[in-house]
Amino acid sequence: MTKRKLIKLGGSVFEQLDPRYYEEWSQWLAEKNELIILHGGGPALSAYCRDMNIKAEFNNGIRVTTEQVLLGAERVLGGEVQSKIVYALNENGLPAIGLTGIDGASI
């Protein structure tokens, strides 16, 4: 029976990820299971907003997503951060593709 594992990681984690994780995930896939990695990237999005002079708004510690922030999220999270993660996974022998919430009208 195929099992599915969902892992949520911060977008910057991949730059310092212990190689043993890749080994564990490779074994998981070798056993014909599914692996889904959901990533963040708050620091990269915050840097984008600073560079673009977009005022960050937070409500109880949660970023308020304005139209400008959403555009940045699409560019930074769906582009730069995701590409780095997919590259790192592929470089470590894990067949990976990247999808965003707009791909296939998934959200």
N, CA, C and O atoms as a printed pandas DataFrame, in Angstrom:
     atom_number atom_name residue_name chain_id  residue_number  x_coord  y_coord  z_coord
0              1         N          MET        A               1    0.839   -1.178    0.000
1              2        CA          MET        A               1    0.000    0.000    0.000
2              3         C          MET        A               1    0.888    1.245    0.000
3              4         O          MET        A               1    1.794    1.367    0.824
4              5         N          THR        A               2    0.626    2.158   -0.918
5              6        CA          THR        A               2    1.390    3.398   -1.015
6              7         C          THR        A               2    1.021    4.329    0.129
7              8         O          THR        A               2   -0.151    4.508    0.460
8              9         N          LYS        A               3    2.045    4.912    0.717
9             10        CA          LYS        A               3    1.845    5.890    1.772
10            11         C          LYS        A               3    2.287    7.247    1.245
11            12         O          LYS        A               3    3.105    7.336    0.330
12            13         N          ARG        A               4    1.745    8.283    1.825
13            14        CA          ARG        A               4    2.096    9.642    1.431
14            15         C          ARG        A               4    2.641   10.376    2.655
15            16         O          ARG        A               4    2.070   10.307    3.744
16            17         N          LYS        A               5    3.759   11.081    2.455
17            18        CA          LYS        A               5    4.356   11.878    3.522
18            19         C          LYS        A               5    4.368   13.328    3.075
19            20         O          LYS        A               5    4.815   13.647    1.973
20            21         N          LEU        A               6    3.868   14.215    3.949
21            22        CA          LEU        A               6    3.866   15.653    3.692
22            23         C          LEU        A               6    4.830   16.303    4.672
23            24         O          LEU        A               6    4.716   16.124    5.884
24            25         N          ILE        A               7    5.779   17.059    4.134
25            26        CA          ILE        A               7    6.784   17.730    4.941
26            27         C          ILE        A               7    6.669   19.224    4.696
27            28         O          ILE        A               7    6.667   19.675    3.550
28            29         N          LYS        A               8    6.573   19.989    5.776
29            30        CA          LYS        A               8    6.531   21.456    5.675
30            31         C          LYS        A               8    7.867   21.998    6.164
31            32         O          LYS        A               8    8.256   21.778    7.311
32            33         N          LEU        A               9    8.558   22.702    5.290
33            34        CA          LEU        A               9    9.862   23.269    5.625
34            35         C          LEU        A               9    9.903   24.743    5.260
35            36         O          LEU        A               9    9.275   25.174    4.292
36            37         N          GLY        A              10   10.631   25.492    6.027
37            38        CA          GLY        A              10   10.885   26.876    5.668
38            39         C          GLY        A              10   11.729   26.918    4.400
39            40         O          GLY        A              10   12.557   26.037    4.170
40            41         N          GLY        A              11   11.521   27.930    3.591
41            42        CA          GLY        A              11   12.233   28.019    2.316
42            43         C          GLY        A              11   13.741   28.103    2.449
43            44         O          GLY        A              11   14.462   27.659    1.555
44            45         N          SER        A              12   14.235   28.661    3.541
45            46        CA          SER        A              12   15.679   28.802    3.720
46            47         C          SER        A              12   16.321   27.544    4.288
47            48         O          SER        A              12   17.548   27.454    4.339
48            49         N          VAL        A              13   15.527   26.578    4.713
49            50        CA          VAL        A              13   16.051   25.359    5.335
50            51         C          VAL        A              13   16.899   24.550    4.358
51            52         O          VAL        A              13   17.888   23.938    4.761
52            53         N          PHE        A              14   16.528   24.539    3.093
53            54        CA          PHE        A              14   17.231   23.698    2.125
54            55         C          PHE        A              14   18.702   24.062    1.977
55            56         O          PHE        A              14   19.517   23.224    1.591
56            57         N          GLU        A              15   19.043   25.305    2.281
57            58        CA          GLU        A              15   20.434   25.723    2.182
58            59         C          GLU        A              15   21.295   25.089    3.265
59            60         O          GLU        A              15   22.517   25.042    3.131
60            61         N          GLN        A              16   20.677   24.603    4.331
61            62        CA          GLN        A              16   21.431   24.029    5.436
62            63         C          GLN        A              16   20.929   22.646    5.828
63            64         O          GLN        A              16   21.186   22.183    6.940
64            65         N          LEU        A              17   20.220   21.989    4.931
65            66        CA          LEU        A              17   19.615   20.696    5.222
66            67         C          LEU        A              17   20.670   19.600    5.346
67            68         O          LEU        A              17   21.540   19.463    4.486
68            69         N          ASP        A              18   20.583   18.831    6.413
69            70        CA          ASP        A              18   21.489   17.710    6.641
70            71         C          ASP        A              18   21.275   16.675    5.532
71            72         O          ASP        A              18   20.132   16.326    5.238
72            73         N          PRO        A              19   22.345   16.181    4.916
73            74        CA          PRO        A              19   22.224   15.205    3.825
74            75         C          PRO        A              19   21.461   13.940    4.208
75            76         O          PRO        A              19   20.954   13.237    3.333
76            77         N          ARG        A              20   21.376   13.647    5.486
77            78        CA          ARG        A              20   20.641   12.449    5.901
78            79         C          ARG        A              20   19.155   12.540    5.558
79            80         O          ARG        A              20   18.497   11.513    5.387
80            81         N          TYR        A              21   18.625   13.751    5.457
81            82        CA          TYR        A              21   17.226   13.884    5.059
82            83         C          TYR        A              21   17.021   13.378    3.639
83            84         O          TYR        A              21   16.051   12.676    3.354
84            85         N          TYR        A              22   17.939   13.738    2.753
85            86        CA          TYR        A              22   17.830   13.269    1.371
86            87         C          TYR        A              22   17.893   11.748    1.312
87            88         O          TYR        A              22   17.173   11.121    0.533
88            89         N          GLU        A              23   18.747   11.160    2.127
89            90        CA          GLU        A              23   18.853    9.694    2.179
90            91         C          GLU        A              23   17.547    9.084    2.674
91            92         O          GLU        A              23   17.069    8.098    2.113
92            93         N          GLU        A              24   16.967    9.666    3.725
93            94        CA          GLU        A              24   15.696    9.166    4.264
94            95         C          GLU        A              24   14.586    9.271    3.223
95            96         O          GLU        A              24   13.805    8.338    3.036
96            97         N          TRP        A              25   14.527   10.415    2.553
97            98        CA          TRP        A              25   13.482   10.608    1.555
98            99         C          TRP        A              25   13.673    9.685    0.356
99           100         O          TRP        A              25   12.697    9.200   -0.215
100          101         N          SER        A              26   14.927    9.439   -0.028
101          102        CA          SER        A              26   15.205    8.512   -1.134
102          103         C          SER        A              26   14.715    7.109   -0.786
103          104         O          SER        A              26   14.118    6.426   -1.618
104          105         N          GLN        A              27   14.969    6.691    0.438
105          106        CA          GLN        A              27   14.505    5.374    0.889
106          107         C          GLN        A              27   12.980    5.311    0.870
107          108         O          GLN        A              27   12.402    4.310    0.447
108          109         N          TRP        A              28   12.336    6.372    1.326
109          110        CA          TRP        A              28   10.877    6.456    1.339
110          111         C          TRP        A              28   10.320    6.269   -0.080
111          112         O          TRP        A              28    9.362    5.525   -0.291
112          113         N          LEU        A              29   10.933    6.955   -1.040
113          114        CA          LEU        A              29   10.489    6.844   -2.430
114          115         C          LEU        A              29   10.809    5.477   -3.021
115          116         O          LEU        A              29   10.034    4.946   -3.817
116          117         N          ALA        A              30   11.945    4.908   -2.635
117          118        CA          ALA        A              30   12.328    3.575   -3.126
118          119         C          ALA        A              30   11.317    2.516   -2.698
119          120         O          ALA        A              30   11.167    1.486   -3.356
120          121         N          GLU        A              31   10.632    2.776   -1.599
121          122        CA          GLU        A              31    9.602    1.859   -1.110
122          123         C          GLU        A              31    8.253    2.126   -1.780
123          124         O          GLU        A              31    7.216    1.648   -1.321
124          125         N          LYS        A              32    8.280    2.901   -2.878
125          126        CA          LYS        A              32    7.096    3.215   -3.696
126          127         C          LYS        A              32    6.070    4.074   -2.962
127          128         O          LYS        A              32    4.868    3.958   -3.197
128          129         N          ASN        A              33    6.556    4.936   -2.072
129          130        CA          ASN        A              33    5.696    5.879   -1.376
130          131         C          ASN        A              33    5.774    7.242   -2.058
131          132         O          ASN        A              33    6.607    7.468   -2.936
132          133         N          GLU        A              34    4.905    8.128   -1.645
133          134        CA          GLU        A              34    4.853    9.475   -2.200
134          135         C          GLU        A              34    5.396   10.478   -1.189
135          136         O          GLU        A              34    5.205   10.328    0.018
136          137         N          LEU        A              35    6.067   11.491   -1.694
137          138        CA          LEU        A              35    6.636   12.538   -0.853
138          139         C          LEU        A              35    6.198   13.895   -1.392
139          140         O          LEU        A              35    6.391   14.195   -2.570
140          141         N          ILE        A              36    5.617   14.700   -0.535
141          142        CA          ILE        A              36    5.203   16.055   -0.888
142          143         C          ILE        A              36    5.912   16.994    0.071
143          144         O          ILE        A              36    5.851   16.821    1.288
144          145         N          ILE        A              37    6.583   17.987   -0.487
145          146        CA          ILE        A              37    7.260   18.979    0.339
146          147         C          ILE        A              37    6.591   20.325    0.104
147          148         O          ILE        A              37    6.525   20.822   -1.020
148          149         N          LEU        A              38    6.107   20.890    1.175
149          150        CA          LEU        A              38    5.482   22.201    1.155
150          151         C          LEU        A              38    6.492   23.173    1.749
151          152         O          LEU        A              38    6.977   22.962    2.860
152          153         N          HIS        A              39    6.808   24.219    1.027
153          154        CA          HIS        A              39    7.853   25.122    1.508
154          155         C          HIS        A              39    7.314   26.505    1.802
155          156         O          HIS        A              39    6.291   26.938    1.272
156          157         N          GLY        A              40    8.037   27.167    2.658
157          158        CA          GLY        A              40    7.781   28.566    2.951
158          159         C          GLY        A              40    8.839   29.412    2.272
159          160         O          GLY        A              40    9.435   29.007    1.274
160          161         N          GLY        A              41    9.058   30.563    2.814
161          162        CA          GLY        A              41   10.060   31.468    2.261
162          163         C          GLY        A              41    9.836   32.879    2.730
163          164         O          GLY        A              41   10.105   33.839    2.007
164          165         N          GLY        A              42    9.343   33.002    3.941
165          166        CA          GLY        A              42    9.041   34.313    4.501
166          167         C          GLY        A              42   10.189   35.304    4.435
167          168         O          GLY        A              42    9.974   36.448    4.033
168          169         N          PRO        A              43   11.417   34.909    4.818
169          170        CA          PRO        A              43   12.529   35.863    4.752
170          171         C          PRO        A              43   12.798   36.362    3.320
171          172         O          PRO        A              43   13.102   37.538    3.121
172          173         N          ALA        A              44   12.687   35.481    2.343
173          174        CA          ALA        A              44   12.902   35.893    0.950
174          175         C          ALA        A              44   11.798   36.845    0.494
175          176         O          ALA        A              44   12.057   37.810   -0.224
176          177         N          LEU        A              45   10.574   36.568    0.915
177          178        CA          LEU        A              45    9.467   37.460    0.561
178          179         C          LEU        A              45    9.620   38.808    1.263
179          180         O          LEU        A              45    9.353   39.851    0.668
180          181         N          SER        A              46   10.044   38.789    2.510
181          182        CA          SER        A              46   10.277   40.051    3.226
182          183         C          SER        A              46   11.362   40.874    2.552
183          184         O          SER        A              46   11.237   42.093    2.442
184          185         N          ALA        A              47   12.430   40.215    2.096
185          186        CA          ALA        A              47   13.510   40.915    1.392
186          187         C          ALA        A              47   12.989   41.529    0.096
187          188         O          ALA        A              47   13.329   42.664   -0.236
188          189         N          TYR        A              48   12.177   40.793   -0.625
189          190        CA          TYR        A              48   11.575   41.313   -1.856
190          191         C          TYR        A              48   10.752   42.566   -1.547
191          192         O          TYR        A              48   10.865   43.586   -2.227
192          193         N          CYS        A              49    9.929   42.466   -0.512
193          194        CA          CYS        A              49    9.084   43.611   -0.147
194          195         C          CYS        A              49    9.928   44.825    0.217
195          196         O          CYS        A              49    9.596   45.948   -0.163
196          197         N          ARG        A              50   11.017   44.608    0.949
197          198        CA          ARG        A              50   11.909   45.730    1.285
198          199         C          ARG        A              50   12.500   46.330    0.018
199          200         O          ARG        A              50   12.515   47.550   -0.147
200          201         N          ASP        A              51   12.989   45.474   -0.882
201          202        CA          ASP        A              51   13.606   45.943   -2.124
202          203         C          ASP        A              51   12.621   46.722   -2.997
203          204         O          ASP        A              51   13.005   47.662   -3.692
204          205         N          MET        A              52   11.364   46.325   -2.954
205          206        CA          MET        A              52   10.333   46.957   -3.781
206          207         C          MET        A              52    9.589   48.062   -3.028
207          208         O          MET        A              52    8.607   48.607   -3.532
208          209         N          ASN        A              53   10.055   48.389   -1.825
209          210        CA          ASN        A              53    9.416   49.413   -0.985
210          211         C          ASN        A              53    7.935   49.128   -0.717
211          212         O          ASN        A              53    7.092   50.025   -0.734
212          213         N          ILE        A              54    7.652   47.845   -0.468
213          214        CA          ILE        A              54    6.301   47.432   -0.105
214          215         C          ILE        A              54    6.256   47.325    1.414
215          216         O          ILE        A              54    7.027   46.577    2.015
216          217         N          LYS        A              55    5.359   48.069    2.020
217          218        CA          LYS        A              55    5.254   48.072    3.477
218          219         C          LYS        A              55    4.669   46.738    3.942
219          220         O          LYS        A              55    3.575   46.353    3.530
220          221         N          ALA        A              56    5.406   46.041    4.798
221          222        CA          ALA        A              56    4.934   44.770    5.347
222          223         C          ALA        A              56    3.910   45.048    6.439
223          224         O          ALA        A              56    4.135   45.863    7.334
224          225         N          GLU        A              57    2.796   44.361    6.347
225          226        CA          GLU        A              57    1.766   44.473    7.370
226          227         C          GLU        A              57    1.569   43.102    7.999
227          228         O          GLU        A              57    1.471   42.094    7.299
228          229         N          PHE        A              58    1.512   43.074    9.322
229          230        CA          PHE        A              58    1.295   41.821   10.039
230          231         C          PHE        A              58    0.137   42.000   11.006
231          232         O          PHE        A              58   -0.016   43.059   11.614
232          233         N          ASN        A              59   -0.668   40.969   11.146
233          234        CA          ASN        A              59   -1.780   40.958   12.080
234          235         C          ASN        A              59   -1.609   39.730   12.962
235          236         O          ASN        A              59   -1.751   38.601   12.493
236          237         N          ASN        A              60   -1.304   39.947   14.234
237          238        CA          ASN        A              60   -1.042   38.849   15.172
238          239         C          ASN        A              60    0.064   37.926   14.662
239          240         O          ASN        A              60   -0.022   36.707   14.808
240          241         N          GLY        A              61    1.098   38.509   14.067
241          242        CA          GLY        A              61    2.243   37.746   13.597
242          243         C          GLY        A              61    2.073   37.109   12.233
243          244         O          GLY        A              61    2.985   36.438   11.751
244          245         N          ILE        A              62    0.929   37.303   11.603
245          246        CA          ILE        A              62    0.659   36.716   10.287
246          247         C          ILE        A              62    0.695   37.824    9.240
247          248         O          ILE        A              62    0.064   38.870    9.397
248          249         N          ARG        A              63    1.448   37.573    8.170
249          250        CA          ARG        A              63    1.579   38.570    7.102
250          251         C          ARG        A              63    0.223   38.824    6.448
251          252         O          ARG        A              63   -0.497   37.885    6.110
252          253         N          VAL        A              64   -0.116   40.092    6.273
253          254        CA          VAL        A              64   -1.315   40.485    5.543
254          255         C          VAL        A              64   -0.947   40.487    4.062
255          256         O          VAL        A              64   -0.006   41.162    3.644
256          257         N          THR        A              65   -1.701   39.723    3.279
257          258        CA          THR        A              65   -1.371   39.579    1.862
258          259         C          THR        A              65   -2.150   40.577    1.029
259          260         O          THR        A              65   -3.309   40.356    0.680
260          261         N          THR        A              66   -1.488   41.674    0.721
261          262        CA          THR        A              66   -2.063   42.677   -0.175
262          263         C          THR        A              66   -1.803   42.229   -1.613
263          264         O          THR        A              66   -1.114   41.233   -1.837
264          265         N          GLU        A              67   -2.342   42.947   -2.573
265          266        CA          GLU        A              67   -2.098   42.596   -3.982
266          267         C          GLU        A              67   -0.610   42.654   -4.314
267          268         O          GLU        A              67   -0.101   41.800   -5.040
268          269         N          GLN        A              68    0.093   43.664   -3.781
269          270        CA          GLN        A              68    1.530   43.789   -4.043
270          271         C          GLN        A              68    2.304   42.629   -3.409
271          272         O          GLN        A              68    3.234   42.096   -4.014
272          273         N          VAL        A              69    1.921   42.246   -2.201
273          274        CA          VAL        A              69    2.594   41.126   -1.525
274          275         C          VAL        A              69    2.304   39.826   -2.263
275          276         O          VAL        A              69    3.188   38.980   -2.399
276          277         N          LEU        A              70    1.076   39.661   -2.737
277          278        CA          LEU        A              70    0.723   38.451   -3.480
278          279         C          LEU        A              70    1.557   38.332   -4.755
279          280         O          LEU        A              70    2.034   37.246   -5.084
280          281         N          LEU        A              71    1.734   39.425   -5.461
281          282        CA          LEU        A              71    2.579   39.415   -6.654
282          283         C          LEU        A              71    4.005   39.012   -6.280
283          284         O          LEU        A              71    4.633   38.219   -6.982
284          285         N          GLY        A              72    4.512   39.554   -5.182
285          286        CA          GLY        A              72    5.843   39.182   -4.712
286          287         C          GLY        A              72    5.920   37.715   -4.345
287          288         O          GLY        A              72    6.909   37.051   -4.652
288          289         N          ALA        A              73    4.889   37.200   -3.693
289          290        CA          ALA        A              73    4.865   35.787   -3.311
290          291         C          ALA        A              73    4.912   34.897   -4.551
291          292         O          ALA        A              73    5.623   33.892   -4.573
292          293         N          GLU        A              74    4.163   35.264   -5.568
293          294        CA          GLU        A              74    4.183   34.482   -6.813
294          295         C          GLU        A              74    5.578   34.491   -7.423
295          296         O          GLU        A              74    6.071   33.456   -7.872
296          297         N          ARG        A              75    6.211   35.651   -7.438
297          298        CA          ARG        A              75    7.540   35.771   -8.036
298          299         C          ARG        A              75    8.608   35.066   -7.204
299          300         O          ARG        A              75    9.424   34.315   -7.738
300          301         N          VAL        A              76    8.598   35.312   -5.898
301          302        CA          VAL        A              76    9.672   34.830   -5.033
302          303         C          VAL        A              76    9.463   33.374   -4.630
303          304         O          VAL        A              76   10.362   32.550   -4.794
304          305         N          LEU        A              77    8.281   33.054   -4.102
305          306        CA          LEU        A              77    8.047   31.694   -3.620
306          307         C          LEU        A              77    7.852   30.706   -4.764
307          308         O          LEU        A              77    8.408   29.608   -4.753
308          309         N          GLY        A              78    7.051   31.113   -5.755
309          310        CA          GLY        A              78    6.791   30.235   -6.888
310          311         C          GLY        A              78    7.911   30.206   -7.906
311          312         O          GLY        A              78    7.935   29.342   -8.783
312          313         N          GLY        A              79    8.823   31.126   -7.799
313          314        CA          GLY        A              79    9.938   31.193   -8.742
314          315         C          GLY        A              79   11.251   30.861   -8.075
315          316         O          GLY        A              79   11.723   29.726   -8.134
316          317         N          GLU        A              80   11.833   31.850   -7.444
317          318        CA          GLU        A              80   13.180   31.726   -6.881
318          319         C          GLU        A              80   13.306   30.625   -5.835
319          320         O          GLU        A              80   14.164   29.751   -5.956
320          321         N          VAL        A              81   12.459   30.659   -4.809
321          322        CA          VAL        A              81   12.583   29.684   -3.718
322          323         C          VAL        A              81   12.286   28.277   -4.221
323          324         O          VAL        A              81   13.047   27.346   -3.961
324          325         N          GLN        A              82   11.186   28.126   -4.936
325          326        CA          GLN        A              82   10.808   26.811   -5.438
326          327         C          GLN        A              82   11.870   26.231   -6.365
327          328         O          GLN        A              82   12.181   25.043   -6.277
328          329         N          SER        A              83   12.423   27.039   -7.239
329          330        CA          SER        A              83   13.448   26.555   -8.167
330          331         C          SER        A              83   14.672   26.033   -7.428
331          332         O          SER        A              83   15.236   25.004   -7.800
332          333         N          LYS        A              84   15.083   26.742   -6.382
333          334        CA          LYS        A              84   16.237   26.292   -5.594
334          335         C          LYS        A              84   15.952   24.960   -4.910
335          336         O          LYS        A              84   16.823   24.093   -4.843
336          337         N          ILE        A              85   14.742   24.799   -4.408
337          338        CA          ILE        A              85   14.377   23.560   -3.719
338          339         C          ILE        A              85   14.326   22.395   -4.702
339          340         O          ILE        A              85   14.871   21.326   -4.427
340          341         N          VAL        A              86   13.678   22.595   -5.834
341          342        CA          VAL        A              86   13.594   21.532   -6.844
342          343         C          VAL        A              86   14.997   21.147   -7.307
343          344         O          VAL        A              86   15.299   19.965   -7.472
344          345         N          TYR        A              87   15.847   22.142   -7.515
345          346        CA          TYR        A              87   17.225   21.879   -7.930
346          347         C          TYR        A              87   17.950   21.035   -6.874
347          348         O          TYR        A              87   18.608   20.049   -7.204
348          349         N          ALA        A              88   17.823   21.429   -5.610
349          350        CA          ALA        A              88   18.502   20.698   -4.531
350          351         C          ALA        A              88   18.010   19.257   -4.445
351          352         O          ALA        A              88   18.808   18.338   -4.262
352          353         N          LEU        A              89   16.717   19.060   -4.576
353          354        CA          LEU        A              89   16.174   17.699   -4.534
354          355         C          LEU        A              89   16.701   16.870   -5.698
355          356         O          LEU        A              89   17.147   15.738   -5.507
356          357         N          ASN        A              90   16.650   17.431   -6.904
357          358        CA          ASN        A              90   17.141   16.709   -8.080
358          359         C          ASN        A              90   18.632   16.401   -7.972
359          360         O          ASN        A              90   19.069   15.313   -8.347
360          361         N          GLU        A              91   19.403   17.340   -7.467
361          362        CA          GLU        A              91   20.843   17.133   -7.290
362          363         C          GLU        A              91   21.147   16.019   -6.293
363          364         O          GLU        A              91   22.223   15.422   -6.328
364          365         N          ASN        A              92   20.205   15.747   -5.417
365          366        CA          ASN        A              92   20.383   14.691   -4.422
366          367         C          ASN        A              92   19.628   13.417   -4.796
367          368         O          ASN        A              92   19.321   12.589   -3.937
368          369         N          GLY        A              93   19.334   13.272   -6.080
369          370        CA          GLY        A              93   18.751   12.035   -6.588
370          371         C          GLY        A              93   17.260   11.871   -6.357
371          372         O          GLY        A              93   16.729   10.772   -6.521
372          373         N          LEU        A              94   16.587   12.920   -5.987
373          374        CA          LEU        A              94   15.141   12.855   -5.767
374          375         C          LEU        A              94   14.425   13.508   -6.943
375          376         O          LEU        A              94   14.592   14.705   -7.172
376          377         N          PRO        A              95   13.633   12.749   -7.688
377          378        CA          PRO        A              95   12.925   13.334   -8.829
378          379         C          PRO        A              95   11.859   14.299   -8.330
379          380         O          PRO        A              95   10.892   13.887   -7.691
380          381         N          ALA        A              96   12.038   15.578   -8.622
381          382        CA          ALA        A              96   11.139   16.592   -8.087
382          383         C          ALA        A              96   10.611   17.500   -9.185
383          384         O          ALA        A              96   11.293   17.788  -10.168
384          385         N          ILE        A              97    9.395   17.933   -8.989
385          386        CA          ILE        A              97    8.797   18.979   -9.818
386          387         C          ILE        A              97    8.233   20.023   -8.866
387          388         O          ILE        A              97    7.962   19.723   -7.703
388          389         N          GLY        A              98    8.057   21.232   -9.348
389          390        CA          GLY        A              98    7.510   22.291   -8.519
390          391         C          GLY        A              98    6.142   22.704   -9.026
391          392         O          GLY        A              98    5.936   22.863  -10.229
392          393         N          LEU        A              99    5.219   22.875   -8.113
393          394        CA          LEU        A              99    3.875   23.346   -8.438
394          395         C          LEU        A              99    3.532   24.500   -7.501
395          396         O          LEU        A              99    3.989   24.546   -6.359
396          397         N          THR        A             100    2.732   25.416   -7.994
397          398        CA          THR        A             100    2.218   26.488   -7.136
398          399         C          THR        A             100    0.712   26.294   -7.008
399          400         O          THR        A             100    0.126   25.434   -7.665
400          401         N          GLY        A             101    0.107   27.092   -6.168
401          402        CA          GLY        A             101   -1.326   26.989   -5.970
402          403         C          GLY        A             101   -2.147   27.301   -7.202
403          404         O          GLY        A             101   -3.311   26.910   -7.279
404          405         N          ILE        A             102   -1.564   28.001   -8.172
405          406        CA          ILE        A             102   -2.319   28.313   -9.392
406          407         C          ILE        A             102   -2.179   27.224  -10.456
407          408         O          ILE        A             102   -2.969   27.179  -11.399
408          409         N          ASP        A             103   -1.185   26.349  -10.317
409          410        CA          ASP        A             103   -1.002   25.270  -11.289
410          411         C          ASP        A             103   -2.140   24.258  -11.170
411          412         O          ASP        A             103   -2.417   23.738  -10.090
412          413         N          GLY        A             104   -2.783   23.994  -12.280
413          414        CA          GLY        A             104   -3.884   23.052  -12.276
414          415         C          GLY        A             104   -5.070   23.513  -11.443
415          416         O          GLY        A             104   -5.905   22.706  -11.034
416          417         N          ALA        A             105   -5.139   24.830  -11.194
417          418        CA          ALA        A             105   -6.210   25.403  -10.365
418          419         C          ALA        A             105   -6.340   24.643   -9.055
419          420         O          ALA        A             105   -7.446   24.354   -8.600
420          421         N          SER        A             106   -5.186   24.318   -8.445
421          422        CA          SER        A             106   -5.204   23.506   -7.238
422          423         C          SER        A             106   -5.753   24.249   -6.022
423          424         O          SER        A             106   -6.285   23.626   -5.103
424          425         N          ILE        A             107   -5.627   25.575   -6.010
425          426        CA          ILE        A             107   -6.288   26.355   -4.945
426          427         C          ILE        A             107   -6.926   27.585   -5.550
427          428         O          ILE        A             107   -7.535   28.380   -4.834
